[in-house]
Amino acid sequence: MKYEPLVKHLKAECMGRKNARKSSDLEQSLQISGNELRRRVNRLRREGVPIGSSVDGYFYAVTAGEVYATIRQLRAMENSLEAAISGLESSLYNFGESEGGEGK
């Protein structure tokens, strides 16, 4: 499984927030791109693996508090994305379109 090396690395080297590693360090250690790292983290989280993140990087969460902090961070990102989507939808009126298609 291509996700196993990431889980093993996080468990061995990044247990808890105090041992968080920057994305660039993980990319180099695992020899994968930033996009691939984010895809793997997302997939593993969806499978219930407690991968936390903070401004310090990614880590294997060891407390419920670390998981909750990551959830709060993701919710803030979700809200920001929703606001951006809403703003872009509003901008469509400038093109005289409400949905789909390309501007003329």
C-alpha positions in Angstrom: 0.0 0.0 0.0 1.5 3.3 -1.1 0.1 5.0 2.1 1.9 2.8 4.5 5.3 4.5 4.4 3.7 7.8 5.4 2.0 6.3 8.4 5.1 4.4 9.5 7.2 7.6 9.1 4.8 9.7 11.1 4.5 7.1 13.9 8.3 6.7 14.1 9.4 10.3 13.7 6.4 12.6 14.3 4.4 11.4 17.3 2.5 14.3 18.7 2.4 18.0 17.8 5.8 18.7 19.4 7.4 16.5 16.8 5.6 17.9 13.7 7.5 18.0 10.5 7.2 20.5 7.7 5.7 19.2 4.4 9.0 19.8 2.6 10.8 17.6 5.0 8.3 14.8 4.6 8.3 15.2 0.8 12.1 14.8 0.8 12.1 11.8 3.2 9.3 10.0 1.3 10.5 11.2 -2.1 7.0 12.4 -3.1 5.6 15.8 -4.3 3.7 18.2 -2.1 0.5 17.4 -4.0 1.0 13.7 -3.4 1.7 14.2 0.3 -1.6 16.2 0.7 -3.5 13.5 -1.3 -2.1 10.8 1.0 -2.8 12.7 4.2 -6.4 13.4 3.0 -7.0 9.7 2.1 -5.5 8.5 5.4 -7.6 11.0 7.4 -10.7 9.8 5.6 -9.8 6.2 6.7 -9.6 7.4 10.3 -5.8 7.7 10.7 -5.3 10.6 13.2 -2.9 12.8 11.2 -2.7 16.2 12.7 -1.4 19.4 11.3 -0.4 22.8 12.5 1.7 25.7 11.3 4.7 23.5 12.4 3.7 20.7 9.9 2.2 17.2 10.0 2.2 14.8 12.9 0.6 11.6 14.2 -1.9 12.8 16.8 -1.5 11.2 20.2 -4.3 13.1 22.0 -7.9 14.0 21.4 -6.9 17.6 21.8 -4.5 17.4 18.9 -7.2 15.9 16.7 -9.7 18.6 17.7 -7.2 21.3 17.0 -6.7 19.9 13.5 -10.5 19.7 13.0 -10.8 23.3 14.0 -8.1 24.3 11.5 -9.8 22.3 8.7 -13.2 23.9 9.5 -11.6 27.3 9.2 -10.2 26.3 5.8 -13.6 25.0 4.8 -15.3 28.3 5.8 -12.6 30.3 3.9 -13.2 28.2 0.8 -17.0 28.6 1.1 -16.5 32.4 1.2 -14.2 32.3 -1.9 -16.8 30.2 -3.8 -19.5 32.5 -2.8 -17.5 35.5 -4.0 -16.7 33.8 -7.3 -20.4 32.9 -7.8 -21.3 36.6 -7.2 -18.7 37.6 -9.8 -20.6 35.6 -12.4 -23.2 38.3 -12.6 -20.5 40.6 -14.1 -20.4 38.2 -17.0 -24.2 38.1 -17.4 -24.2 34.4 -16.6 -25.4 32.6 -13.5 -23.8 29.2 -14.0 -21.4 27.2 -16.2 -20.0 28.1 -19.6 -17.2 30.5 -20.3 -17.4 34.3 -20.5 -17.6 36.0 -23.9 
